[in-house]
Amino acid sequence: MTEVSEILMSVLSTIRVPRPGDRVHKDECALSFASPESEGGLYVCMNSFLGFGSKYVDRHHAKTGQRAFLHITRTRKRQEDDGNSGSGDPPKKKPTRLAIGIEGGFDVEQEQYEEEVKVVIFPDRQDVTLEDLASMPEVVRERVSLSIRGLQAADSVSHALQVQQWDGEVRQESKHAAELKQLDNGIKIPPSGWRCEVCDLQENLWMNLTDGKVLCGRRYFDGTGGNNHALQHYQQSGYPLAVKLGTITPDGADVYSYDEDDMVLDSKLPEHLSHFGINMMTMEKTERTMTELEIAVNQRVGEWEVIQESGTTLKPLWGPGLTGMKNLGNSCYLNSVMQVLFTVPDFQTKYVSKIDKIFDEAPSDPTQDFKTQVAKLGYGLLSGEYSKPAPDPGDDPSASNESKGDQVGIAPRMFKALVGRGHPEFSTNRQQDAQEFLLHFINMVERNCRSGMNPSEAFRFLVEEKIVCQQSQKAKYTQRVDYIVQLPVPMDQATNMEELQEAERRREEAESSGAPPSAAVRAQIPFAACMAALSEPETLTDFWSSAVQSKTTATKTTRFASFPDHLVIQIKKFTFGMDWVPKKLDVSIDVPDTLDLSGLRAMGQQPGEELLPEVAPPPLMTPDVEVKAPVLDDSTVSQLCEMGFPLEACRKAVYYTGNTGIDAAMNWVMGHMDDPDFSAPLVLPGSSSAPGTTPTESIPEEHLATIVSMGFSRDQATRALRATNNILERAVDWIFSHLDDLESMDVSEGGRSEAGSEASREPPPGPRVRDGPGKYELFAFISHMGTSTMCGHYVCHIKKDQQWVIFNDQKVCASEKPPKDLGYLYFYRRVVE
């Protein structure tokens, strides 16, 4: 037996064969962005199946003692010209199916590689090729060969996260299809010439399969589509299934179940259609199906490769802090936010400066550790190791020109999977709101930095709200923690109002005459007007005053109780029109390079100012007062639900605004959409005891123990779980986003309330915030292109060494004309005098 055979025999018991359910990381290093295509290849531990680049494989060996690794190297195959295209690439097929990774779906961008594998034994890095293995004893050969074949055949975790095989067209049979009730009302639907029975719309029409009503579909986010009449009919009648007219063919049609809130299958569709005189075998498709509409939207996103400064030849940049990020499929929101965050010194210090210590302390599976993966991402962005020109796809000069400026960059697959795990939105491949992701990530940082340095403190500040009862002139002061300033956009303050009105007049004329629309005009809004709208007092018409014990008028003024080191400003471009349809405001705002907010500092209670008594308002009661559940205006709740908001959120909006109408309820919804308990059930008066006295038998003890172990008191943990329907992860989110509300509750090192009388207790500690002068300079901004946060594309501009740089996924270039007036999120840092 040779020396290598003896070594393999000695480690044979540690070599495992992958089984179903094992996580195999064979495309990406757990601690860096090395891959089999990188210099040195990738080493896959044959016991844990974790992958490591050549820089970190020795660390894993020293830490775990594992000696056997499968070394994978891949080299790109030269692409040969087959005559189908000038670049040597065959023309891409147009997707015909809303799917990824299957025939007819969106192409999975896969390079062609030649792969070589061998076993490497550590610490001496002795190579064992497949040829060497063939001459070894059978027991060694069989075990090692099975492991190699299993690793090669296994689905890589990273690859599955990057491009999951997903079929958006797989639909389930509706539970209503088999026993669907159909009315014998004599209605027969003609083969063409359909109109909505309410508004005469001639497209996006749906026929209810119970009564044959032909009505228009939902209104889309950009204002197109229908007028919601088919939905309203379901809400009034309860008839659940509708078919989209114009999509009916002998092969099927689009069927929607309002009750199940999804596209469904109807195995009895021919029978259901024939009831209303429709013969499927003779029908032809005249409208795009819902799938085709979604495919078109996804294709348009790919056309926005350069959405800013597209008319200028931009100079590519390389080096430390200039690393691009691959778009993993609608992940540009994540890319833009993380590029900006790792420009902030706090994040660099926390995660990059101490990266060796973080990696040394990483758990056995570093792919699932938050601190490790954030450090890996930060080092990848700042080190410059991956800021290199991407290899040309072939030798054709035209192909090389097309890829000029693209980087090798980093693909944050592990990071995206980790921070999105369990989240209903960020765990998907759909486009998301960059502002929501920023808050989500800051929330995760808060949860993982209970001890030691917390970089999110760089953004944390206190807001003071002062409410003055106009009848008694007594005031109430409250403080809350925030991370983002939401800046309103006063459209009535546009400086080009006449031009806007003329453009609207031309648009209406073109619409009535059928002529093509003229070019749109963008509203010019002064930044000073936005700041004035933020700082001016707000009138509260239904304020319950504890001084006069009734509802009255009050004014609310919002000011900064502290100024953070770094200030984030969100331009509230996404709003609702007069018809309650969500839309994006097309505005240009002269956002300044420097900002002085000193005049907005809170002053606190003034000399001689009286405070409102601390008396809670009476709960809403039914007229007989004996029933403790409040009466909610069902019509207002219904209107909010029709806009797409969760039922429980709508009920809370109506309850907390005292049944004062749709406007007040809508304002409540818009102001509380980011609350972690936004969709949690409304806890009605009388349904539980007063806080602190409610029995905790219904609260899971293990959830309480988990939150208490994080340093919170049992009362705080109970309150958080009750607010989130006993869902642990949401309770943790809730408690960190309500730190200001918890100031009145004691927190001790042990996590339980301190004993002692009220008089002997120290005031509870408030959230830790930094403070300083309110003077700032702009250092970054994130821009969004598209009609909604749920679609479109994000890029960011960051000021590096007095030079603006545009980060557009993998492209990193010197910015010639940074469009500071069109941003969505602006990032300022304090000016130190």
N, C-alpha and C positions, 0 to 999 in steps of 0.2 A: 504494500500500500504506500503510495507516495505521500510526501509531507502535506500537500494540499488536501489530499483525500482524508488524511488523519485530522486536519483542522476542521474540514467540513463535517466529519463524523462527530467531532467534539461539540459542534454547535447545532447539530441536526435537530435536537429537541426544541431549539428556539425558532426554527424555520416553520412558519405556518402556511397553510394553503387557504387563500381567501374563501370565505363562505358568504352566502347571500346575507346582505345586511351589513357586511364589513365596509368601512369607509376607506377607500384606496386613494391616496393622494399621489398620483403618478404624473401629474402635469404641472405641479407648482410646489415650490419649497414652502414649508410651514413657517419659516422665519425670514424669507426674502422672496423676491419675485423671479428667482432662478427657475429654469424649466429644462426639459430635455434638449431644447434647441439652444440653450445658453452655453457659453464656453464652460467646459467641464461637465456638462450634462447634469442629470438628477440621480440621486441615490435614494432608492426606496427601501426602507427598513423592512426586512422579510419577516418581522415579527409584529410590528405595530402598523405597518403599511403607510407610515408617514414619509413624505418626500423631503429631501434636503439637498441644497446645492453644495458644491464642493467647499464653500466657505463655512458651512455649519454642520456638515456631516460628522466631523471629528467631535464637535461639542455633544451631539446626540450619542455618539458611541461612548464618550467619557462619562456622560450622565447616566446612561441606562445599562451599559455593558453589552449592548447588542453588537454583534460582529458581522453578521451576514447582511449584505445589501445588494439589491438588484440595480445595477448601473444602466441607465437608459440614456442614449444619445440619439438625437435626430438631426439629420441634415436635409435641407430643402432640396427637392428635386427641381431641376431646370424645367421651366414651362416651355413646351414646344408649340410653335405656331401651327395650327391645323388649318389655316386659311379661312377660318370663320370670322376673324376680326383682325383689325389692324394691329392690335396690341398683342396678338398671340393668344388671347383668351377667347373661348367660345362665348357667344352672346348669352347674357343671363336671361333665363326664362322669367317671364312675368308671373308673379305668384297668382294662383287661382284658388288658393285655399288658405283660410286663416289658421295657419299652423306653422310650427318651427320644427325642422329636422325630419319632416316626412315629405313624401312625394307631393308636389304641387304647392307646398308651403314656401315660406320665406327661406332663402338659401342660408344654410349654416356655413359661415365663412371658414372653410377648412383648407389649409395649405396642404400640398402633397409632400410628404417626407419619407425618407428612408430611415428606418429605425434599427439600431444595433443594441443588443443587450448582453450583459455578462454579469456574473456574480463577483463581488469584491469583498474580501475578508479583511476586517480591520483588527488591529491598528496599523498593520504593515501594508494595507491596500494590495493584497495579493489577488490577482485576476484569475478567474475561472471562466473560461469561455465555454460555449455549448459543445465545442469539439473536445475540450478537456473533460467535460462532464460525461461524455459518451464512454470514456475509458475507465470510469470509476466504478467501485462496487455497486451492485444493483440497489442496495438499500439507500445509498447516498444518491445515486442517479435518479431513482424513482421519486424520492421525497423532494429533492431540489427541483427536478423537472416539473413536478406537479405545481409547486409554488410559483415557478416562473410562468408556466402556462396560465395559471389562475390570475396572476397579476396582469399579464398581457390582455387577458380576456375581460377582466373586470372593468366596469364603468368607473372612470375617474370622477371623484367628487367635484373637482374644479371644473371639469368639462361639463358635467351635468348641471352645475350651477350657471355656467356661461350660456349654454344653449340647451335647455331642457327640451326634449321632444314633447311638444305641446300641441294639442289640437283643439282650437277654439270652436270647432264645428261639431264636436261630439255632444249630442244632446240626449237628454233623458226623456223617456215616455212620460207624458203628463198623467198625473193621477186622476185627472178629470176625463181623459179621452174615452175610456171604456164605457162609462155610464153617463156621457154628456147629455144633458137635457136639451132638446131642440123644440122650439115652439112651432105649432102648426098654424102659422099666421098668414099663409098664402104668399109670402114674399118670395120672389124669384129675381135673381141678380143677373143682369145682362152681361155679355162677355166683354163689354168695353163701355167707355163713357161714364165712368164712376165719378161721383162727387160726394164730398162730406155732407151729410144731411143737416149739419148745423151751420157751417161756414162756406160751403161750396168749394173748398179746396179740392184740387184735382190730382194731387200727388201725395205720397206717404199715407195711403188710405188702408184701413183695416176693417174687415168684416167680422162682426161678432158671430161666432158659430152657434150661439143659442137662439138669437132672435133675428139675425140677418142684417142688423144695423150696420151701415157703412159710414165710418167716421174717421177723422184724421188722427194721426199718431202724435207722439210726444214732441214737444218743442226741444230742439237741441240747445247746447250751451251757447252757440254763436247766434242764436235767434232764428235759425232756419228750422226746417222740419214742419211739424203740424202745430195745432193749437190745443192739444191735450184732450180732444173731445172723446176719443175712444177710451182713454183712461177714466175720464169723468163718468162715462156711461157705465163702466165696470163698477165704479165706486157707488153709483146709484142703484144698479141692478144686481150686482154680484155675479154676473155671467162671466166666467173666467177666461175662456179661450177666444182668440181672434186670429184670423189669417190675413197676411198682407196681400192685398190685391195687386196684381202685376208680377207676383213672384210664383204664381201657380203654374206648374208644368206637369207633364205625365210622371215626372220623377219626384214630385213633392212640392212643398211651399214653406214659407216662413210662418210658423205658428208660435204665438206668444201666450204665455199663461200669466195673467195679472196676479193671480193668487200665489203662484210659485215664483213670480218675479224673474222669469227667465224664458229664453227661447226653448221650446220643447218639441218633442215628436208626438204626432197624433196618428196612431196606427189605423184609425178609422177615418182618416181625412177624406178619402173618396166618398164614403158614405155621408159624412157630415156636409160635404160640399154639394153633393147631388140633392140633398134635402132642400137646398135653395136654388136648384136648377143649374148648378155648375158641373160640367163634365170635365174632369181633370185631363182626360186624354186629348181634348181638343184645345187646351189652353196653351198660350205662348207667353213667355216672360217678357214684360215690358218695363219693369223697374228693377233696379239693383237690389239684391237681397241685402239683409243686414250684414251678412258676412262680407259681401263685396264692398259695402260702404266702409267697414272697418279695415279691410285690406287697403283700400285707397288712402285712408288716413295714415296707416303705417308706412305706405310707400312714400308719401309726401314728406315724412320726417327725414327720410334718407336724402332728399333733395336739398336739405338745409345744412350742407357740410360746412359752409362758411356763411354764417348769418350776419356777421358784422364786418365792416370794412372790406366787403367783397370786391369793391371796385379798385382796390389798391393792391399792388404787389408787396406782400409782407415778407420781411426778412426772418427766416427761421432762426430760433435761438436754441442753444444747447448749454448744458452745464448744471451745476448744483442749483436747486431751487427752480429749475426750468424744465421739469419733467412732465410729459404729457400722460394722460390717463385714457385707456381704451374705453370706448362706450360698449357696455355689456348688453345693450338693448334698452334704450330709454333710461340710461343711468347718468345722463349728463347733469341732472340736478345734483346727484351725489358728488360727481367729479368737481363741479364748480364750488360747492360748499367746502369740500375737504382741501382744495387748493388754497382757498382763502384762509381757512382755519390754521393751516400749517405755515402761514405767514406771521401768525401771532406768536410772540416770544414765549408765552405761557405754555402753549401746546408743544413748541419745540423743546423747551426745557423739561417738561413732564415726560414726554414720550421718546424723544430722539437723543437728547444729551445723556440719558441714563439707559440707553437701549441694551447695553451688555448686562446690566443688573437685571433689567426686566426679563431678558431671555434666560439668564441663569435661574431666575425664580419662577419661570414658566411651568405650568403643570405638565403632566405626562402627555396630554394632547393640546399643544399650543394653538391648534387651529380653532379651538373653542374658547380661547381666553381673550377677553376684551382688550386688556392692556397690551398683550403681546401683539395682537393684530393691528391695533392702532399705532403702536410703535413701528411695526413692520411697514405700514403704509407711510407714516411720516418719514422714516429713513429713506424709503423708496423715492419719495418726492423731493427730498432735500439733498440727498447724497450726490446726485448727478450720475450714479452708476448706470441708470437706464435712460439718461437723456442723450441718446445717440440716434443718428439717422436710421430709419427702418431699412432693412435690406430690400433691394429692388426685387419685385416679383419675378423678374426675368431679365434677360440681356437686352431686350428691346428698348431703345432710347425713349420711345414714347411712353412706355410703362414707367420708366425711371422718372420722367418729368411729372407724370401724374402723382407719383408718391412723394415728390420733393416737399420737404417740410414735415412729413410724418415722422414720428419717433418710434423707437422700440417701445418706450413708455412702460407703464405698468398696468396690469389688469386686476383691479381690486375685487376679485371674485370671493375670496375667503372673507374679506372685510364686509362686503355687501351682504353675504349670506348671514354673517354673525349679527350685524346691527339690524338686519331686517327680520330676523327669526322671530316668529310669533306675531309679527305686526301685520294687520290685514292689508296694508297698502305697500309698505316698503319691502315685504317679502315677495312681491310680484315683479314682473318685468314691465309693468305699466309706468307711464310717465307720472311724476309726482310733483308736488309743490316744494320748491327749494326752501322756502321759509319754514314749512312744516317739518322738513327733514332736518334743518338746522336745529330747531327746538327739540326734535326727537333725539338727535345725537347729543346735544347738551344735557338732556335729561339722562341719557345713558352714562355720560361722564359723571354727572352728579351721583348717580347710584354706585359707580365704581370708584369714587374718590371720597368715601366717608372719612378716611383718615389720610393724612398727608396732603400734599399740594393738590389743589383743585383748579385746573386751568379755566374752567367755565366761570370762575369768579371774575375773569377779565371782562365779561359781558354783563355781569349781574349788577342790577341797580335797584334802588327803592323808588317807588312812585307814591307821592302823597296826594290823596284825593280829599278835597275840602268841600263839604256840602253845607250850604247856608239856607236855613228855613226862612223864606221871605216874610212869613207872618210874624215869627218871633225874633228873627235876626240872630238866632242861636246857631252854632256851628257844630259840625261833626267832622273829625279827622280820622282817616284810615290810611294805612300804608300797605303796600303789596310789593312783592318781588316781581321784576320783569327782566327780560333779556333783549327785547326788541321794541323800538319805538315805531308804532304804526302811524304813518303820516297820511292824513286824509287829503284827497284831491278835490278842491273846490272848483268844479267845472264852470261855475258862474263867474269866476275870476279870470277867465282866459283873456289874454291880451289881444287875441285876434278874433274876437267875438263876431264882428261883421263878416269876416271871411268864412267863419264856420257856418253862420246863418245862410250866407249865399251858397255855400257848398250843399247845405241841407235842402235849400230850395231847388237847386239843380238836380239833386238826387231824387226828390219827389217828382219833378217834371219828367225825368228820365224813366222813372218807375211807371208813371201813368201813361207815357207814350210808348213804352217798350224799347226806348233807345238804350244803348249801352251806357252804363254809369260813368261819370267823370271821375277824375282822380280824387282820392280822399284827401281831406285837409286835417292835419294834426293840430290839436288844441295846444296852445302855448300857455303854460301855467307858471306864474312866478313862484319860486321856492318860498319867498317871503309870505305869499298867500297861504301856502300849505302850513307853514309854521304858525301863522295867525289862526288858522282853523283848528290847529292842535291845541293852542294855548287859550283860546277864548272860552269864557264860561259857557257851560251847557245848561239849558233850562230843563228842569225836571217838573213836569206838570202834574204827576201823580205821586209825589213824594209823601210818605207817611211820616209826619213829624211827631216825635215823642213829646215835644214841648206843648203842642196844642191838641195832641191825641186825635188827629184826623189827617186826612190827605190834604196837601196844599202844594203850592209852587215852591221850588227850591232851585238854587244854582249850584252847579258842580264845577270846580276848578281843579285841573290836574297839573301837578308840578313835580320836578325831580327832587326827591329827598336826598339823593346821592348821584354823583356822576361817575360812570364806570371808566376803566382804563380804555376800553374799546366800545364804541357805540355802534349799534346796528340800527339802521333806519329802513323800514319797509314802506315802499310807496303802495298805497292801497289801490292798485289798478284794477283789481278784480272786485266787482261790485254787482249790484242788481239794478236793472232798469226800472222804469215806471211800471212795466208789466211783470216785474219780479223775475225776469229772465236773467240768469247770470251772464255777465259780459265783462270784457276787458276794455278799459278806457285807453284810447289811443292818444297819449299825451306826451308832450315834451316839457320837461321841468329843468330849469337852470340850476341844477344842484351845484352848490359852491364847493371849491376845493378846501376852504377853511370854514369853520363853524364856531360861533360863540353862543352857548346856551346859558351863560351866567344869569341872564335875566329871568330864566325859568326855574331858578332854584326855589324850593319850598321854604317858607318862612315859619311854619308851625303856628301854634296858637298865639294870637296877638294880645297885647296888654288890654285888659278890660273886656276881652271877648268871652262871652258865655258859651259853654258847651251844651249840646242837646243832652237831655237825660238818657241814660242807658236803659231804655225800656223797649222790649221787643214789640213789633206790631202784632195786632190780633190776627190769628189765622183766618183764611177764607172759610166761611161757613155756608151751609145751605140755609134757606130762609127759615126753616123750623129750628135751626141752631142745635137740635138734638143730634143730628147726624154729623159726624166729625169730618167726613170726607168733603173736600171742596167741590163746588160745582164748576166745571170747566166748560168754556164755550166750544162746543163740538165743531161749529162751523169754522172757527179760527184754527183749531187743531187740524181740521181737514185741509184747510187751505195751505198750511205749512207742510203737511204730509205730501200734498200734491207737488210741492216744490222739490221733493226728494229728501227731506230731512227725516231722521228716525222718529218714530212715533213717540217714544218716551221723551226725547228732546223737545218735541212740539208740545207735549203736555206740560213739561216743566216751564217752557216759555210762556204759555198762557197762564199757568198758575202764578209764577213769580212776577208777572206784570199785572196781576189782579183782574184778568178778563177785560183789559182796557182796549182791546182791538188788535188788528193784524199788524199795524205799524209798530206798536210797542213790542209785540211778541217777536216780530222780525228783527228788531234792533237787539233784543235779548239774544236771539239765536246767533246773530252775527258777532256779538260780543263774547259768546261762550263756546264757539265751535271748537276752540283748541283745548277746552277743559277735558281732562282724561275721563271724567264721569259724565261727559256730554250726553251719551246714549244710555246711561244707567237709569233704571226705573225710578220714577218719582216716588219718594217716600211721603205719603200723605199725613197730614196732622191727625193724631189719634191712632196711627197705625203702629207706633212704638212709643216707649217712655221717653222722658227727657234725657238729653245727653248725660252720660255718666251714670245713669241709673238703670239703663236698659240691660237686662240679663244677656250674657254672652254665650248662652248655650248654642245658639244658631251660628256663631262664628267658629270656623274650624280652628281648633287649638294649634294645629301645626302651622297655619298661616300666621296666627298671632305670634308664635314663637319665632318665626322667621323674621318678621318685621321688628320685633323687640330686640333680636340679636343684632340689628343694624344700628341700635342706639336710641330708638324711639321708646316712648312709654307705652304701656299696655292700653291706656286710654286713647292715645294717638293711633295706635295700630287698629283698635276697634273702630274708631271713627273712619279711618281710611277704608277698611274692609266693608263697613256698612254703606259707604258712599259709592262703592264699586261692585256691589252685589256679590261680595265674598270672592272676587277674582283676584288672586294674589298679585299677578304681574301688574294689573291695572291699579291695584291698591298702592303698590310701590310707586308707580308713576304719579298717582294722585297725591301722595304724601309729600313728594319732592316738588310738586307744582303748587302746593298749598302751604309752603313753609311759613308764609306770613300769617296764615290763619291759625297756625299751631303755636304762635308765640304765647298765647294765653294758657298753654298746657305745658306742664313741667317736663323737661328732658334731663335725665341724669346719665352718668357714665354707664350705669348698669342697665339703663333702658327702662327703669321703673320710676314712678313718682317718688320724690323725696318725702320722708315723713317729717312732720313738724307742723306747727300752727301757721296760719296764713300770715301772721305778723312777722314770723321768723324767716320766711322764705325770701330769697333774692328774686328780683324780676327775672323771668325766663329769658334765656339768651335768644336774640333775634338772628336772622340770617346774616352771615358774614358778607359784607360788601366793602368795596374799596371806594374811596372818595377823593376828589381833587378838583382842580379848576375845570370849568365846563367849556374849555376851548379845544377844538379838534381839527385834524386835517384828514382829508380823504386818502385812503390807501388801497381801496379795492371796491369793486361793485360787480354784481351779478345781473346779467340781462336775460330776459325771456322773450322769445319770439313765438307767436301763436295766439290763438283766440281764447285759450283756457290753460290753467295750470296743469290740466290733465293731458295736454298734448303740446306739441311744439318742441322747442329746443332751448337749452341754457348754455351760455358761455360766461366766463368771468374775465375781468381785466384787473390786474394787480400792479401796483407801482413798485418796481424793483430798481433800487439805486437811481431814483429820479427818472426812470424810463418806464412808461406804461407798457405792459406785456399782455397780450391776449392769449388766454388758455381756452382752446376750443377742442376738448377731448384730447386726442393725440397730437394736435397741432399746437405748437407754442411759438409765437412770433412777436416781434417788436410791433407795437401798435402805432399806427400813424395818426389816426384820428379817433381816439377813444370816445365812443358815443355816451358821454356821461349824462346826457339829458334823457336817455331812454332806459335807464337802469330800473331794476326791480328791488334789489337789496343793496344798500350802500353801507360800507364799513369805514368807520372813522377811528383814529387813535388820538389819544390825548396829546396835546402840544405841551411839552415840558419847557417852561420858561426859565 
